[in-house]
């Protein structure tokens, strides 16, 4: 039986992933941690206040719960990282290398670490971006994620660490508020529509980006971690695709439900980041090796989010 540790469990992905892992493996076997006190939704199982940069405390929690599997989700996201680049680098990079060292030393057996489409850059092919391609990220978040991918592959090749990763597109869910990412407009827009408020978008109306509904992202993460090791050839990070759309397209989909909903556009510094990212992703390697298949498109996602907000 696995004992699972989720580091960064109060984040947008962390909260929903923790709850799903507890459904699958039992509340007591999934230990949630974060620097802040637990969300109400996470009080159904063990929770520890934990600063991932405090290695002695991390070791203490690993041993206390006899952890076998770690999901290390802590990171400063794209827009937030640009405001504090040095801190973002130290948090995103040092925490990963420290956790990789703990895996190498045998403190647990398997590690999940998320990457992002932010690893791609202006020179990367924009359409159907392949698994292996040119990468020149121009954000501190993307730079740290690309470096993280290299560290993951290095620790697998040199130290046989069973580390697995996904390059997430923009993640969209309704159970938590945006966390400082360039694709967060696609979360906030649903909240504004449901509240009867107009929405001001920080990206241009025709900015097409890869996106994914949170349920698909959680399912993909768990499917990757459950896959036999002999089916995992990529130890940097897997491309993953759900859907691609522009702000104007998500707006038109929402207007089908709220005809009076209005949008305006005021691009800010996040437009520069978004312009360097792909418009669509080729995830054929993930589909072939561990059976990935998305379940949500823009229409279905919109219906589910507006029904549940």
C-alpha positions in Angstrom: 0.0 0.0 0.0 1.3 3.5 -0.9 1.5 6.3 1.6 1.3 9.5 -0.4 2.6 12.9 0.4 1.3 16.0 -1.5 3.5 19.1 -1.1 1.6 22.2 -2.0 -1.8 20.7 -1.4 -3.6 24.0 -1.0 -2.9 25.2 -4.5 -5.2 25.0 -7.5 -4.0 21.6 -8.7 -3.0 20.3 -5.2 -6.4 20.6 -3.6 -8.2 18.7 -6.3 -5.5 16.1 -6.7 -5.4 15.4 -3.0 -9.1 14.9 -2.8 -9.0 12.5 -5.7 -6.1 10.5 -4.3 -7.9 10.2 -1.0 -11.0 8.8 -2.9 -8.8 6.2 -4.5 -6.4 5.2 -1.7 -8.1 6.3 1.5 -8.1 9.5 3.5 -5.4 8.3 6.0 -2.9 7.3 3.3 -2.7 10.7 1.6 -1.0 13.4 3.7 -1.6 16.9 2.5 1.0 19.6 3.3 1.3 23.4 2.7 2.8 26.5 4.3 -0.6 27.7 5.2 -3.4 26.1 7.3 -5.5 23.5 5.5 -8.4 24.4 3.3 -11.7 23.2 4.8 -12.0 20.6 2.0 -8.7 19.0 3.0 -9.7 18.4 6.6 -10.9 14.9 5.8 -7.4 13.5 6.2 -3.9 14.1 7.7 -2.4 17.6 7.2 0.9 19.0 8.1 2.1 22.6 7.9 5.3 22.3 5.9 7.8 24.6 4.2 9.3 22.6 1.4 12.6 24.6 1.8 13.0 23.1 5.3 14.6 19.8 4.5 14.8 18.6 8.1 11.1 19.1 8.4 10.4 17.4 5.1 12.4 14.4 6.3 10.5 14.4 9.5 7.1 14.2 7.7 8.4 11.5 5.2 9.5 9.3 8.1 6.4 10.0 10.3 4.0 8.7 7.7 6.3 6.1 6.0 5.9 7.9 2.7 6.4 5.9 -0.5 5.2 8.4 -3.1 5.6 12.2 -3.3 3.7 14.8 -5.4 5.9 17.9 -5.3 3.6 20.7 -6.6 5.1 23.8 -5.0 6.1 26.6 -7.5 5.7 30.3 -8.1 3.7 30.6 -11.3 4.5 32.6 -14.4 3.0 36.1 -13.7 3.9 36.0 -10.0 7.4 34.7 -10.8 8.1 37.7 -13.0 7.6 40.0 -10.1 10.1 38.1 -7.9 12.5 36.3 -10.3 15.3 35.5 -7.8 12.9 34.1 -5.2 11.0 32.2 -7.9 14.2 30.6 -9.1 15.3 29.6 -5.6 11.9 28.2 -4.7 11.1 26.4 -7.9 14.6 25.0 -8.4 16.1 24.4 -5.0 13.0 22.7 -3.7 13.0 20.2 -6.6 16.7 19.4 -6.3 16.3 18.9 -2.6 13.4 16.5 -3.1 15.3 14.6 -5.8 18.1 14.2 -3.3 15.8 12.7 -0.8 14.5 10.2 -3.5 18.1 9.3 -4.4 18.8 8.6 -0.7 15.9 6.2 -0.5 13.5 8.2 1.7 10.6 7.4 -0.7 10.2 5.4 -4.0 8.4 7.5 -6.6 8.2 11.3 -7.3 5.8 13.4 -9.4 6.8 16.9 -10.4 4.8 19.1 -12.7 6.3 21.0 -15.7 4.5 23.4 -18.0 4.1 24.6 -21.6 6.1 27.5 -20.3 9.2 25.5 -21.2 8.6 26.4 -24.8 9.5 29.8 -26.2 9.4 32.2 -29.2 11.4 29.8 -31.5 9.4 26.7 -30.6 6.9 25.6 -33.3 3.5 27.1 -32.3 1.2 24.4 -33.9 1.2 20.8 -32.6 4.4 21.5 -30.6 6.2 18.1 -30.6 7.4 16.2 -27.6 11.1 16.9 -28.5 11.7 20.4 -30.0 13.6 23.6 -29.6 13.0 25.3 -26.2 13.9 28.9 -25.5 11.6 30.1 -22.6 11.6 33.8 -22.0 10.0 33.8 -18.5 11.6 32.9 -15.2 8.9 30.3 -14.6 9.6 28.7 -18.0 13.4 28.8 -17.4 13.0 27.1 -14.0 10.7 24.5 -15.4 13.0 23.7 -18.3 16.0 23.4 -15.9 13.8 21.2 -13.7 13.1 18.8 -16.5 16.8 18.4 -17.1 17.4 17.7 -13.4 14.6 15.1 -13.4 16.1 13.3 -16.3 19.6 13.5 -14.9 18.5 12.0 -11.5 16.7 9.2 -13.3 19.7 8.4 -15.6 22.4 8.8 -12.9 20.6 7.6 -9.8 17.6 5.6 -11.0 15.1 7.9 -9.4 11.6 7.0 -10.5 10.5 10.6 -11.3 7.6 11.4 -13.6 6.2 14.7 -15.0 3.7 16.3 -17.3 4.0 19.6 -19.1 0.6 21.1 -18.2 -1.2 23.5 -20.4 -3.4 26.1 -18.7 -5.5 24.4 -16.0 -9.1 25.4 -15.5 -11.2 24.5 -12.6 -14.0 26.0 -10.4 -13.0 24.8 -6.9 -10.2 27.3 -6.3 -9.4 30.9 -7.4 -6.6 31.8 -9.8 -3.0 31.5 -8.5 -0.9 33.9 -10.6 -0.6 32.2 -14.0 -0.8 33.6 -17.5 -3.7 31.3 -18.4 -5.7 32.3 -15.2 -8.1 34.5 -17.2 -9.8 31.3 -18.2 -10.6 30.5 -14.6 -11.6 34.1 -13.6 -13.9 34.6 -16.5 -16.3 31.9 -15.2 -16.4 33.4 -11.8 -17.2 36.8 -13.2 -19.9 35.5 -15.5 -21.6 33.5 -12.7 -21.5 36.6 -10.4 -23.1 38.8 -13.1 -20.1 40.9 -13.6 -18.3 42.1 -16.8 -14.9 40.7 -17.4 -11.7 42.5 -18.4 -9.2 40.2 -20.0 -5.4 40.7 -19.7 -4.8 38.9 -23.0 -5.7 39.9 -26.6 -8.9 38.4 -27.9 -7.2 36.2 -30.4 -4.5 34.7 -28.2 -4.8 31.0 -28.7 -3.4 28.8 -25.9 -3.5 25.1 -24.9 -5.9 24.5 -22.0 -7.2 21.6 -19.9 -10.0 21.1 -17.5 -8.8 20.2 -14.0 -10.5 16.8 -13.9 -8.6 15.8 -17.0 -5.3 17.1 -15.5 -5.9 15.2 -12.2 -6.8 12.0 -14.0 -3.7 12.3 -16.3 -1.4 12.8 -13.3 -2.7 9.7 -11.5 -2.7 7.6 -14.7 1.0 8.5 -15.3 2.0 7.7 -11.8 0.1 4.3 -12.0 1.6 3.3 -15.3 4.3 0.5 -15.2 7.8 1.9 -15.3 8.6 0.0 -18.5 5.9 2.1 -20.3 7.5 5.4 -19.3 10.2 6.5 -21.7 10.1 10.2 -21.0 11.8 11.2 -17.7 11.9 15.0 -18.5 8.2 15.7 -18.9 5.4 14.5 -21.2 3.5 16.8 -23.5 -0.2 16.8 -22.7 -3.2 18.3 -24.6 -6.8 18.9 -23.8 -8.1 21.8 -26.0 -7.0 25.1 -27.4 -9.0 28.3 -27.5 -8.8 32.1 -27.5 -10.4 34.5 -25.0 -13.0 35.4 -27.6 -14.0 31.8 -28.0 -14.4 31.1 -24.4 -16.4 34.3 -24.1 -18.8 33.2 -26.9 -19.2 29.8 -25.2 -20.2 31.4 -21.9 -22.5 33.8 -23.6 -24.6 30.9 -24.7 -25.5 30.5 -21.0 -25.4 34.2 -20.0 -26.4 36.3 -23.0 -25.8 39.7 -21.3 -22.2 38.8 -20.2 -19.7 41.4 -21.5 -16.0 41.2 -22.1 -13.3 43.9 -22.7 -9.6 43.5 -23.5 -6.7 45.2 -21.8 -3.5 43.3 -22.5 -0.7 43.6 -19.8 2.7 42.1 -19.4 1.2 38.6 -19.5 0.5 39.0 -23.2 4.2 38.9 -23.9 4.5 35.6 -22.0 1.5 34.1 -23.8 2.7 35.2 -27.2 5.8 33.0 -26.8 3.8 29.8 -25.9 2.4 27.2 -28.3 -1.1 27.4 -29.7 -1.6 23.6 -29.7 0.3 20.6 -28.4 1.2 17.2 -29.9 0.8 14.7 -27.1 1.0 11.5 -29.2 3.8 10.1 -27.1 1.7 10.2 -23.9 -1.2 8.7 -25.8 0.9 5.8 -27.1 2.8 5.0 -24.0 0.3 5.2 -21.2 -3.0 5.6 -22.9 -3.8 9.3 -22.3 -7.1 10.6 -23.7 -8.8 13.9 -22.7 -12.5 13.8 -21.8 -13.4 17.5 -21.9 -13.7 20.0 -24.7 -14.6 23.7 -24.3 -18.3 23.1 -24.5 -18.5 20.3 -22.0 -16.1 22.1 -19.6 -18.2 25.3 -19.7 -21.4 23.4 -19.0 -19.8 21.6 -16.0 -18.1 24.7 -14.5 -21.2 27.0 -14.8 -23.4 24.3 -13.3 -21.1 23.8 -10.3 -19.9 27.3 -9.4 
